[in-house]
């Protein structure tokens, strides 16, 4: 089946699970503002959450993060970061402040990170002729997402980017409804599905999502790889570093062997690239 191609695919929220699944399906290549924040729907209800997320995008993330709007929030389950709630827009910032960190001291770095992501988002969206936004509601969200909520959210996005064909896919968690019996509603440029995609039902990580259940939906699409050659190389380097960190062992011997393997890999790779056997990464 031929896939539908979009210039730009991004996560509209409401938490990191949505961005994670887009990356897993090869639809997202960079980080954007709403990827690693959450809680807007948890605080205001599922339907209001998708509306507010779209309104934030339509306003170019105005007043996204200000010190006077932040208040300490309960820590998210097993998260290794402190959580802060933004009273102005209802977002929870759960991946930015290290445990016990001084939020005022961390704020310049955090603001710079989000400024890059906001600028990257606006530049890419403005240059795109076709845009796909995906929203996955937090499984803990109160209430239910309705068709009017989806239409309102799409109208906000289209109002901000009128030159692009903007589409919206929204998922709401409906406990007890298996994926094969999902409630599906479609309209002009939007799709709403409701089914049970909870990864766990009690204890920690009740916010988590079974991302594999969304593969049949997301595999209908593909995204243009808009990264430059330098960005691809930088991404490849970051992936190697992440793999190295993940691979770091519990004993000094394992750590030494891991470092040795990594150095040998880099040496061999450069040698084969110079000989023309392998193309440069990125």
N, C-alpha and C positions, 0 to 999 in steps of 0.2 A: 504494500500500500504506500502510495506516495505521501510523504510528510508535508505538512503545511509549514512554510518557512517564514520566520519573523526576523526583522532586523534587530529587535531588542526584546529580551524576556527578562522579567524581574519579579522579585517577591514583594508583595504588598503587605506581608505579615501573615498571621499576627505574632509569630515567633520564629526562632531559628530553624525549625523543622522544614518550613517551606523553602527557604534558601538551600538547605541541605539537600532536599530532594531534587531541586532544579540542577544543582551541581552534579548530583549522582547521574542524572539523565543527560548531561552534557548540554544543558540549556543556559547556564549562567557561567560567566568567565571572570567576574570581578565582584568585589564587595560594594554594596550600596547601603544607604542609610537604614532601611527597615529590616535588614537581614538579621541582625543580632540584638534587636530590642524586642520587647513583647509587652503583653499585659493590657494593651489598650482595650481589647475586647473583654478581657477578664474583669476590668474595672467598670465597663459601661454596657456590657451585654454583647452577644454575638452579632446581632444586626447592626447595632450602632458602631461596633468595632470596624467593620469593613467600610462603612461610610466615613468614619473619622480618618482611617488610614488613607483613603483616597483624597480626602480634603487636605491632609498634610502634604501629599505629593502635589496637589493642584496649587498649593500656596508656596511651592518651592521650599518647603521645610522651614518656613519662617519661624523665628523664636524656637528653634529646634531644641536647644539646650542652653539654659541660663542657670547660673548658680542659685539665684533667689527662688527658682521654681522647684528645686530639688529637695526631697526629704528622704531620710533613710527608710528602707522598706525591709520586710522580712526576707531572709536569704532564700534563694530558690533551691530547695531540696539539697542536693549534693554539690551545687555549684561552688567553685573555688573563688568566686568573686563576691564582693559585697553588692547589694542591690539598692538602687535609688529610684524613687518614683517622681515623675515630672507632673506636678499639679496642673500645669498649663495644658498639656496635650494628652495626659493620661498614659504615657508610655513608661515602661519599666526598663531601666538600663541595668542589665544583669551581667555584662561581660566586660566592663570597663574599669572598675575601681578594684584594685587588689585588696585582699582581706586586711582590715585594719588600716587601710590607706586613708590619707587626708584628701577628701574630694576636692577641696580648694586647690591643693598642690597639684593634683592630677588633672584638673580641668583644662589647662592650656593644651596638654598633650591630647586629651580626649577630643577637644574642640577641633584641633588640627586634623585628627583622624577623620572626624565626621565631615569637616569642610572638604576634604579630598573626595570623600564618598558622595557628598551632595553635588559637587562640581562635576564629578564623573557621571553621575546619574543624569543631570540636566543636559550635559553635553551630548550624551548618547541618545537620550530620548528626543532631544530637539533635532538630531540628525537622522532620525529613523522615520521611515515611511510606514512601517508596520510594527506594532507593539503588542506584546502579550503580557498581561499582569496576572499573577496567580496569588490567591489568598486562601490560606488554610487556617481555619479558626482553631484556637486552643481548645483541646478536648474538655477543659474545665469551664469553658465559657457558659454563663447563664443565658437562657433564652435561645431563640432559634433565628437563623438568618432567613429572611424572606425574599421573594422576588423583587419587591420594591426597594429593599436595601441594596441589592445588586445593581438594579437600574440606576439608583442614585449615585452609587460609587462610580459606575462606568461613565455617567454624565459628567462627574467631576473630572475624571481623567481626560475625557474627550474635550472638555472645555479648556483644559490647559494645553493639550497637544492636538489642536484641530486639524493640522495638516497630515496627521498620521491616521492610519486605520488602527484603532485601539480595540483590543478584545480583552475580556475578563473572564477568568475561571475562578469560581469560589467553591470551597468545600466547608460544610458545617458538620460537626460530629453529632450523630444521633445514636445514642446508646441503644444497643440491642438490635440495630438494623445491619445485617451482614452486607458486605460489598456487593454480592450478587443480587441483592434486592434493594440497592440504593435508590433513593428518590432523586430523580434527575429532572431539571427544568431548564429549558433553553429559550432564549429570546434573541433580539437583534444584537449580535456581537457579544453575548454573555452566556454562561453556563453555570448552573448551580446544582451541586450534588450534596446529598445528606446521607451519611452512613456512619457506622461505628469504626473509627480508625485508631482507637486508643491502643497504645503499646502496652500499658499496664493500667489496672483499674484501682489499685490501692498502693499505699506506701510511697516511696520516693518516685520521682520522674513521672508523676501522673500527667504532666504536660506533654509527654513524648508521643510521637506519632509513628505508626507503621508506614513508613514512606514507600515500601514496596507495593502497597495497595494502589498507589497512584500511577504506577508504571503504565498500565493500559491507557490512561488518559494522557499522560505527558509524552508517551512515545508516538503520539500522533503529530508531534511538532518537532521542528529543529530550529536552531538559532544561528544566525550569521556569527562567525568568529571574527570579531572586530578588533582583536588585540594586534598591536604592532609586533614586529619581530623581537624587539627588545623586551616587550611585556611578556611574550611567550617564554623567552629565556629566563626572565626573572621569576615567572610562575613555576617553571620547571625546577629552578634552583630552590624555591621555597618548598616545593613538593619533596625534593630530595632531603632537605633539612628536616621537614616534618617526619618523613619516613625514618630518618636517622634518630630523631628524638624518640619516636615510637619504638624503635628497635633497641634503644639503649637498655642495657641489661642490668641485672641486679648485682652482678659480681664484677670486680675489676678486670678479670680475665675476659669475660664476655664483652665488656666495654672496649677493651683493647682490640679484640678480634673484630668488633663492629667498626671501629675506626680504621683498622687495617683494610677491611673489605671495601669500605667507602673510598679510601685513598687509591686502592688498586683499580676500582671501578672508574674513578675520574681519570686516572693516568691512562688506562686502556682506551677509554672513550676518546680522549684528546688525540691519542696516537692514531686511532682509526679514522678520526675526522680529518687529520692532516694528510692521511693517505687517500682520502676520498672514498673510503669503504662505507663510512656512515656520514649522513648529512648532519650539520650542526644542529644541536637541540634548539627548538623554537622556530 
